[in-house]
Amino acid sequence: MTPLTEKVPEKINRLPDLAYNLWWSWNYNARALFKRLDYTLWRSTHHNPVQMLHEISPGRLADAAQDPAFYRHYNKVLMELDREMENGHLWFRTTYPELKNSPIAYFSAEFGLHNSLPIYSGGLGILSGDHAKEASDLGIPLVGIGFMYPQGYFRQRIPSHGWQEAIYEQLDLNQAPIRPMLDDSGQDIKVSVMLGDRPVYARIWNVKAGRVNLYMMDTDVDENDPWNRELSARLYSGDGEVRIRQELMLGVGGVRILRTLNIEPQAWHMNEGHSAFLVLELMRERVAAGATFDEALEQVRRQTIFTTHTPVPAGHDAFPFHMMEQYFSRFWEELGLNRDEFLSLGRHEESWGTAFNMTVLALRTSGLVNGVSKLHGEVSRQMWRSVWPERPLEEVPITHITNGVHLPTWLPSETQNLFNKYLGTEWLSRQDDPTIWERLADIPDAELWNLHYQLKQKLLGFLRERVRRRWVKGSDDPTQVLTSGTLLDPNALTIGFARRFATYKRADLIFADIDRLRRILLNTHMPVQLIFAGKAHPADDPGKMLIQSIYSHAKHNEIGGRVAFIEDYDMHMARYMVQGVDLWLNNPLRPREASGTSGMKAAINGIPNLSVLDGWWAEAYNGANGWAIGDGTVRHDRGSQDWDDANAIYSLLEDEIVPLFYDRDRDDIPRGWVEIMRESIRSSAPQFGTRRMLKEYTSEMYMMVLSELALAQ
Ligand SMILES: *Cc1c(COP(=O)(O)O)cnc(C)c1O
């Protein structure tokens, strides 16, 4: 392969720099530049500029360099990038000028930055990706640590029997927007961690998200035996043994990466408990330097922040003691602890016995802890009060910072342009100021509605084109063509439901009374249709059964082509969905949805939510920006909870939602509906963006640690 630096003409020789910084993924001028360069390649590479530059013909590059319009566009984008990277003007520097040299290390098992890096499985990863991007936008000195899984998460196929199949594809690391970290002699920089009696090595990939650097481990290196080369191959696929080894790499290896690169974090943020072993490594370093264990613990606590993400017990990793002994018997000696003292750091009663729980370890060793919505904060205090048996419930030191979504990632350029026109060009830089969004009132109904209609047609076109291509390849059962969106009506009220198929999310709830649902869907004058998408974890058979059940409805002609199941949900499809459906449905079993973020993505796009009052929606619902399923009452009998919630959905659809959507004036505009769309954006954009979220993390967490103010415990 010719190095890109040699291939790209001098005049536009910074294109590779741009391609290797995922900043382009949330700047629509930069995306437009690559589209302009070669639209066919942009599409065939699935929006991967690095691969584009490798595949593009030298002739096309030469033409672009000579084209004055391209060159102007190129200069404009690079100037914007340079200004961004300089960052002296950014919020963090101007608000906290005294703190500029204090990096925050942010550890996460997955990062959902862009589709060209499929190293995420769902909400947790998207949140980490959005967190990193917003940190860049605000100039917060964040450094990310994670894994570069070469096979990522799986790609989903649904054959005509409806039972999900998982396909693993090898990512071509040389054509991804990542670069290996090399030493002065051009060799890979590596770190090693003792896993049991053997060191396991990882090389490091650098991912740039604007100003933020992420360092991702990959154990596929010569020094490792085949089993360990595979260790970081896939996200969340392994058994407990693979999992503890991955988590040791993430936590302990992650600290060593930063030490090797001479990065000295002042704060350590664990995004979920997967990385919690990092505190053991930090304590080990301090004990080795002469501290007692108690001193080390106290020092580490002053620097660590932990965000917990789920009220579902099985979502918290726990390892049996014999496994802990296998990997840590040397480690506890280095901490100056005996076996029992060590194990008590994570001791917890699981449904299957006493074990070492990663969340408990993180709770005991972090100075600041938060849940991801107000309700989730309350639930987490209940859930973990046993860790502080001497304290009353309200004093359990777990607070909350509600999640958010990164606006420029989730708003399409069409909508950003509309906002530029009516909200003023500063709307993005002042996005957390509610007064900016009052100006939405100036957008004429017709303009908001027509934009939405256009984005809806884009979604339906996207679905048709996907299935058309697969069908042309000839590998498919024709049923696939019918269930994947080709029968959808461009004018029918379209409800979207897309997320991981975890059972508590109750994807099939709306089918509880199939006759009543059919009457709603098949109404001749006011038809309704449903688009489903989502993956079940490969080991989650109940989740796969939900997919199969929905798929069988989609296939059934009695449902009239009004239900589609779109396979292989990912960030790319999520963008089309949250921008193009009419209504976003979310019906988890309260209170198990810690926050939920797909509904926020829909809301900022003016897609009203129809949701259970769980997670973020319990905070966001205001009576005018969408609909609430039920009133938040929790029943102890699952069957009647499901039945009540399903009936609440039907009644809302029949009595309010469907009539409002079809209530058109002479210009065929649903005025009442457009009001709800507008209120959805107005109420959510300033509050449920990562802008507000990162400012809260900074003032309530990072600042406390960076300036060593008194900590909560
Ligand atoms: C936003 C997003 C999620 C998270 O959705 P929830 O509603 O929070 O479950 C999952 N997967 C993808 C691809 C997303 O974009």
The ligand as a MOL file (V3000), in Angstrom:
LIG
                    3D

  0  0  0     0  0            999 V3000
M  V30 BEGIN CTAB
M  V30 COUNTS 15 15 0 0 0
M  V30 BEGIN ATOM
M  V30 1 C -28.4040 5.4620 20.8970 0
M  V30 2 C -28.1280 4.0730 20.5490 0
M  V30 3 C -28.3790 3.0530 21.4750 0
M  V30 4 C -28.9550 3.3120 22.8430 0
M  V30 5 O -30.3560 3.3340 22.7880 0
M  V30 6 P -31.2330 3.2360 24.1150 0
M  V30 7 O -32.5280 3.8160 23.7630 0
M  V30 8 O -30.5330 4.0250 25.1400 0
M  V30 9 O -31.3180 1.8040 24.4430 0
M  V30 10 C -28.1090 1.7520 21.1110 0
M  V30 11 N -27.5980 1.4550 19.8980 0
M  V30 12 C -27.3510 2.4100 18.9830 0
M  V30 13 C -26.7860 2.0190 17.6710 0
M  V30 14 C -27.6040 3.7490 19.2760 0
M  V30 15 O -27.3390 4.6910 18.3700 0
M  V30 END ATOM
M  V30 BEGIN BOND
M  V30 1 1 1 2
M  V30 2 1 2 3
M  V30 3 2 2 14
M  V30 4 1 3 4
M  V30 5 2 3 10
M  V30 6 1 4 5
M  V30 7 1 5 6
M  V30 8 2 6 7
M  V30 9 1 6 8
M  V30 10 1 6 9
M  V30 11 1 10 11
M  V30 12 2 11 12
M  V30 13 1 12 13
M  V30 14 1 12 14
M  V30 15 1 14 15
M  V30 END BOND
M  V30 END CTAB
M  END
